Amino acid sequence: MTDDPRLEKAFRRAVRLLLVRGRSVTEMQSRLRGMGFDDDIVSETLKRLTDMRYLDDHRFSREWARSCAVTKLWGDHKIVMSLGAKGIDRESAEAALSDIRRELSEKEAVERLVEKRLRARKKSDEEKKEISDADVRRLVSSLKGRGFRTDSIYDVIRQLKEEYLNDRQ
């Protein structure tokens, strides 16, 4: 505890923000400055939060990358860019992503999304619809928007088309 009420107020606000979701040091700094706290108060609050291990960019980047990769099914590019926007350097973002991709590869994420999209299009459980060129274009556009690499996308689509042809024979 400290005798400075401004510091206590900044700390309480920062903890409330952290209760909503984890944040990077850069995000927290920006939020506190946006609330009108001066640089000295912000710096001292960030130091206190870091010392207490409430703020940890390494842990934050891993948690954020996992959430985006596994829950939201985003591609590598979009995850790295979102971490960069949160103040995480590219090297740290790629390291966090590398750890998470051991759990769910980018190709597996693409497969899940494609399966989900195609499942919604099936007329019945036994019947598969042929994948048209327009379907492929829509899928590719959607998956690129989620930050997936083109080679991962086309590998999965090629595999699906081969499965469809084998099922017809």
C-alpha positions in Angstrom: 0.0 0.0 0.0 1.0 3.6 -0.5 0.0 6.9 0.9 -0.6 8.4 -2.6 -4.3 8.2 -3.4 -3.6 8.8 -7.1 -1.4 5.7 -7.2 -4.0 3.6 -5.3 -6.7 4.8 -7.7 -4.6 3.9 -10.7 -3.8 0.5 -9.2 -7.5 -0.3 -8.5 -8.5 0.7 -12.0 -5.7 -1.4 -13.5 -6.7 -4.5 -11.5 -10.4 -4.0 -12.6 -9.1 -4.0 -16.2 -7.2 -7.2 -15.6 -10.3 -8.8 -14.1 -11.9 -8.4 -17.5 -9.0 -10.0 -19.4 -5.3 -10.2 -19.4 -3.4 -7.3 -20.9 0.1 -6.5 -22.1 2.2 -3.9 -20.4 1.7 -1.6 -23.5 -2.1 -2.0 -23.4 -2.2 -1.2 -19.7 0.0 1.8 -20.1 -2.2 3.1 -22.8 -5.4 2.5 -20.9 -4.1 4.2 -17.7 -2.8 7.2 -19.7 -6.2 7.4 -21.4 -7.8 7.6 -18.0 -5.8 10.7 -17.3 -3.1 9.4 -15.0 0.3 11.1 -15.4 3.4 9.3 -16.5 4.9 8.9 -13.0 1.7 7.3 -11.7 1.4 5.1 -14.7 5.1 4.0 -14.5 4.8 3.2 -10.8 1.5 1.3 -11.3 3.0 -0.8 -14.1 6.1 -1.5 -11.9 3.8 -2.6 -9.0 1.6 -4.8 -11.3 4.7 -6.4 -12.8 6.4 -7.0 -9.5 3.2 -8.7 -8.3 3.1 -10.7 -11.5 -0.3 -9.3 -12.5 1.3 -8.1 -15.7 3.6 -10.5 -17.7 3.9 -10.0 -21.4 5.3 -13.6 -21.9 2.3 -15.1 -20.2 -0.1 -12.7 -21.9 1.2 -13.5 -25.4 0.8 -17.2 -24.8 -2.7 -16.9 -23.4 -3.7 -14.5 -26.2 -2.2 -16.7 -28.9 -3.9 -19.8 -27.5 -7.3 -18.1 -27.3 -7.0 -16.9 -30.9 -5.5 -20.2 -32.3 -7.7 -22.7 -30.5 -10.9 -20.9 -29.6 -11.3 -18.4 -32.4 -9.4 -20.5 -35.0 -7.3 -17.7 -36.4 -4.4 -18.1 -38.7 -0.8 -17.4 -37.7 -0.6 -14.1 -39.5 -3.6 -12.6 -37.8 -2.5 -13.8 -34.4 1.0 -12.3 -34.8 -0.5 -9.1 -36.0 -3.0 -8.9 -33.2 -0.2 -9.5 -30.6 1.8 -6.7 -32.3 -1.1 -4.3 -32.0 -1.0 -5.1 -28.3 2.6 -4.2 -27.9 4.2 -7.6 -28.1 7.3 -7.7 -30.3 7.2 -10.1 -33.4 9.8 -12.5 -32.0 7.9 -13.0 -28.7 4.6 -13.3 -30.6 6.1 -16.0 -33.0 7.6 -17.9 -30.0 4.2 -17.9 -28.2 2.5 -19.0 -31.4 5.0 -21.8 -32.0 4.2 -23.2 -28.5 0.5 -23.1 -29.2 0.7 -24.7 -32.6 2.0 -27.8 -31.0 -1.5 -28.1 -29.6 -3.4 -27.3 -32.8 -1.5 -26.8 -36.0 -2.6 -24.2 -38.5 -3.6 -26.9 -41.0 -5.8 -28.6 -38.3 -7.5 -25.2 -37.7 -8.2 -24.8 -41.4 -9.6 -28.3 -41.5 -11.9 -27.6 -38.6 -13.2 -24.4 -40.2 -13.7 -26.0 -43.6 -15.5 -29.0 -42.0 -17.7 -26.6 -40.1 -18.6 -24.6 -43.2 -19.2 -27.7 -45.3 -21.3 -29.4 -42.5 -23.6 -26.4 -42.6 -24.1 -27.0 -46.4 -24.8 -30.7 -46.3 -28.3 -31.7 -47.4 -28.2 -34.8 -45.1 -25.6 -36.6 -43.0 -24.9 -39.2 -45.7 -24.8 -36.9 -48.7 -21.9 -34.6 -49.6 -22.3 -31.8 -52.0 -19.6 -31.2 -54.6 -17.3 -28.3 -53.9 -17.8 -25.8 -56.7 -15.2 -23.2 -57.8 -17.4 -20.5 -56.2 -17.4 -22.4 -52.9 -13.6 -22.7 -53.1 -13.3 -19.0 -53.7 -15.5 -18.1 -50.8 -13.6 -20.5 -48.5 -10.3 -19.2 -49.6 -11.4 -15.6 -49.0 -12.8 -16.3 -45.6 -9.8 -18.3 -44.5 -7.3 -15.7 -45.7 -9.4 -13.1 -43.8 -8.7 -15.2 -40.7 -5.0 -15.0 -41.3 -4.2 -18.4 -42.7 -1.5 -19.1 -45.2 -2.5 -19.8 -48.7 -0.6 -23.1 -48.9 -2.4 -24.4 -45.8 -5.8 -23.5 -47.2 -5.2 -25.1 -50.6 -3.7 -28.3 -49.0 -6.9 -28.8 -47.1 -9.2 -28.0 -50.1 -7.2 -30.3 -52.3 -7.5 -33.0 -49.8 -11.3 -32.5 -49.6 -11.7 -32.6 -53.3 -9.8 -35.9 -53.4 -12.0 -37.3 -50.7 -15.1 -36.3 -52.6 -13.8 -37.9 -55.8 -13.0 -41.1 -53.9 -16.4 -41.2 -52.3 -18.1 -40.9 -55.7 -16.2 -43.9 -57.1 
